[in-house]
C-alpha cells in the first residue's frame, strides 16, 4: 500500500523536490543568498513534507484499504466512509452498481426457482405415462422385444430420477430424515429396480452383508447406491457384481465391486468432477459424467465417504463408508 501511495503521489514529490533543488541551485550561484541557510530551510521543508506525506498516507489509504479487503459480497458495510470528494464519487459508483447487481440477482433467483419448480412439476407429470408404459410393456408377448423395451424404460426412469434428485440437492438439508435403516432392504430394492437391465446383460449379484444396520437417510442413501450400481452394471458384461458390507476400524463400509472394464489410474482423481467421462474412452456416448458427481454431493451432508479403486480390464470397487458412532450426533441434529 505504501508503494502504491508513493506512486500515486510521485508528481507531488517530484514537484517539491524540483522546487527545493531550484532554491538550492539559486543560492549556490547567487552569492548574496547564504547557501547554508537555504540548505537548512530545505532540510526543514523536507522534514515537514515527510510528516505531511505520512499524515496523508494514513488519512487517504484508510478508505482504499477497506476497498482492498472488501470481499465484493454486495455488502458495503465493510467499506470505510468517504472523506474526500473523489472517495465520495467512488462510493456512489459502487453503491449504484451494487444496487443494480442485487436487483439482477434477485430476479435471477426468482427465475431460477420458477424454472426449478416447472422442471420438478414436469418430472412428476412424466412419471404417470411412464407407469402406464410399464404396464403396457408387461403385456408384450415377444420376449426379446419386451426385454429391450424394459431396458429403455429403465434408462428413462433412471435419467428422470437423477434429474429430480439433482434439483433437490440444493436443499438436501431440508429433506433429510436420519433413522436406523436396514442395508439389506435398500440393496435388494435397488437390484429389483434394475433387474431387467441385469438380465439382458447377463449380470448376477453376490451379496454378502455382514453388517446391515446403519444410521442414514433411506431415500438419499438409495439414490447414492443407485448411482454406484448403475455404473457397475453399465460397464460390466456377463459377470457378477459383488455387494458386501463389513466393519472396519469402527466404520461400517459397503463395497460394490464389478468385473468390468475398469478405470484408468490417471482418471481416478477426476471421476467425481461434474461432466467428466474419460480420457481413454473419450468416444464413449453412454456416459454423462454426472452420476458420481451427484453421488458425492449427496454423500457429503450424510457424512458418507465414497472411495473408488479400479484397475483396467479387472474391475472397479466403489466403497461407501458410513460415519463412526461418535459422528452420529451430527447427523441426528439435521
Buried (B, 14 or more C-beta within 10 A) or exposed (E): EEEEBEEEBEEBEEEBEEEBEEBBEEBEEEEEEEBEEBBEBBEEBEEEBEEEBEEEBEEBBEBBEBBEEBEEEEEEEEBBEBEEEEBEEBBEEBEEEBEEEEEEEEEEEEEEEEEBEEBBEEBEEBBEEEEEBBEEBEEBEEEEEBBBBBBEBBBEBBEBBBBBBBBBBEEBEEBBEBEEBEBEEBBBEBBEBBBBBBEBBEBEBEBEBEBBEBBBBBBBBBBBBBBBBBBBBBBBEEBBBBBBBEEEEEBBBBBBBBBBBBBBEEBEEEBBEEEBBBEEBEEEEEBEBBBBBBBBBBBEBBBBBBEBBBEEEEBBBBBBBBBEEEEBEEBEEB
